[in-house]
């Protein structure tokens, strides 16, 4: 009888733990951030990743079975402190992209700015949460790209039309990678 009770408890724990398979992976994010902060060199980071591989495994396991489960049941990740839970977030809130964009705006031009038709660009800060870039093309056309900070995100508009939203953290990572 005791063995049956233990099996029932184990199955219950396993069943509730598996609800946490979708989540923010906060512990894994912390390990990755520590790796990226420790060394500013791709080879050093790769070497550190290999050395920390057991830590990554432990962090991912802790996220999967503990922290993402807590996030699932409480609606808030105990490591990141962010809510709502990933499982409660509508897909439109995760991927904020204007579906009415012209097809030319759905790909990223990888040619350097020197090969572009941009003649001049100027930046202007409108207020503490809004930055505007005025672009003049060689043909005389003009465009205005505006970024508006809204909480932890920046909403981007091209000529007044919403394009996308990007997290401040992603922008900071991009800026650090460009430096």
C-alpha positions in Angstrom: 0.0 0.0 0.0 2.9 2.3 0.8 4.5 1.7 -2.6 1.2 2.6 -4.4 1.0 5.9 -2.4 4.6 6.7 -3.2 3.9 6.1 -6.9 0.8 8.3 -6.8 2.8 11.1 -5.1 5.6 10.8 -7.7 3.1 10.8 -10.6 1.4 13.9 -9.2 4.7 15.7 -8.8 5.8 14.7 -12.3 2.4 15.8 -13.8 2.5 19.2 -12.1 6.2 19.7 -13.0 5.6 19.0 -16.7 3.2 22.0 -16.8 6.3 24.2 -16.6 7.9 23.2 -19.8 7.0 26.6 -21.3 8.3 29.6 -19.5 10.9 32.4 -19.4 13.8 30.1 -18.5 15.0 32.8 -16.0 17.8 30.7 -14.4 19.2 29.8 -17.9 19.1 33.5 -18.8 21.1 34.4 -15.7 23.8 31.8 -16.6 23.9 33.1 -20.2 24.2 36.7 -19.0 27.0 35.8 -16.7 28.8 34.0 -19.5 28.4 37.0 -21.9 29.4 39.5 -19.2 32.6 37.6 -18.2 34.4 37.7 -21.5 34.0 40.0 -24.5 35.4 37.5 -27.1 33.6 34.9 -29.0 36.3 32.2 -28.4 36.4 33.0 -24.7 32.6 32.8 -24.5 32.6 29.5 -26.3 35.3 28.2 -24.0 33.4 29.4 -20.9 30.3 27.8 -22.3 32.0 24.4 -22.5 33.3 24.9 -18.9 29.9 25.9 -17.7 28.0 23.2 -19.6 27.1 21.4 -16.3 25.8 24.7 -14.9 23.7 25.3 -18.0 22.3 21.8 -17.7 21.4 22.3 -14.0 19.9 25.7 -14.7 17.8 24.4 -17.6 16.6 21.5 -15.4 15.8 23.9 -12.5 13.9 26.1 -15.0 12.0 23.2 -16.5 10.9 21.4 -13.4 10.8 24.2 -10.7 10.8 27.8 -11.8 8.7 27.5 -15.0 6.3 25.4 -13.0 6.0 28.1 -10.4 5.5 30.6 -13.3 2.8 28.5 -14.8 0.8 28.1 -11.6 1.3 31.7 -10.2 1.5 33.7 -13.4 4.9 35.2 -12.4 8.4 33.9 -12.9 10.2 33.9 -9.5 13.6 34.5 -11.1 12.8 37.3 -13.6 9.9 38.7 -11.6 8.1 39.2 -14.9 4.4 38.5 -15.5 2.2 37.4 -17.1 3.5 33.9 -17.6 4.6 32.9 -21.1 1.7 30.4 -21.2 -0.7 33.2 -20.6 0.7 35.6 -23.1 -1.2 35.9 -26.4 1.0 35.4 -29.5 0.2 38.9 -30.7 1.8 40.4 -27.6 5.0 38.4 -28.2 5.3 39.1 -31.9 4.1 42.7 -32.4 4.5 43.2 -36.2 2.3 45.2 -38.4 0.8 42.6 -40.9 -0.1 45.4 -43.4 3.5 46.3 -44.2 4.7 46.4 -47.8 6.7 43.3 -48.8 9.8 45.4 -49.2 9.8 46.0 -45.5 9.7 42.4 -44.5 13.4 41.7 -45.4 16.5 43.2 -44.0 18.9 44.9 -46.4 22.4 43.7 -45.5 24.3 46.1 -47.9 26.3 48.6 -46.1 25.0 52.2 -45.6 27.7 53.3 -48.1 25.9 51.3 -50.8 22.5 52.7 -49.9 20.7 55.6 -51.4 20.6 57.5 -48.1 22.0 61.0 -48.5 21.6 62.2 -44.9 20.1 61.2 -41.6 19.6 63.3 -38.5 18.4 62.5 -35.0 16.2 64.5 -32.7 15.0 63.8 -29.2 11.4 64.9 -28.9 11.0 64.1 -25.2 12.5 61.7 -22.6 10.7 58.7 -24.3 10.8 59.6 -28.0 13.6 59.7 -30.5 13.1 60.6 -34.2 15.4 60.0 -37.2 14.8 62.0 -40.3 16.2 60.3 -43.4 16.7 62.1 -46.8 17.3 59.8 -49.8 19.4 60.8 -52.8 16.2 61.1 -54.9 14.9 63.7 -52.5 12.4 61.4 -50.8 12.1 61.7 -47.0 11.1 59.3 -44.3 10.7 59.6 -40.5 11.6 56.7 -38.2 10.3 57.3 -34.7 11.0 55.2 -31.6 8.7 55.6 -28.5 9.6 53.9 -25.2 6.7 52.3 -23.6 7.7 50.4 -20.4 10.3 47.8 -21.2 9.8 48.1 -25.0 10.4 50.6 -27.8 7.6 50.9 -30.4 8.9 51.8 -33.9 6.9 53.8 -36.5 7.9 54.6 -40.0 6.1 57.7 -41.3 3.6 57.3 -38.5 2.8 53.6 -39.3 3.6 51.1 -36.6 6.3 48.6 -37.7 7.4 46.6 -34.6 8.1 46.6 -30.9 11.5 45.7 -29.5 12.5 45.2 -25.9 15.0 47.7 -24.3 17.2 44.7 -23.4 17.3 43.5 -27.0 18.3 47.0 -28.1 21.0 47.2 -25.5 22.4 43.9 -26.6 22.3 45.0 -30.2 24.2 48.3 -29.3 26.8 46.3 -27.4 27.3 44.0 -30.3 27.8 46.9 -32.7 30.4 48.6 -30.5 
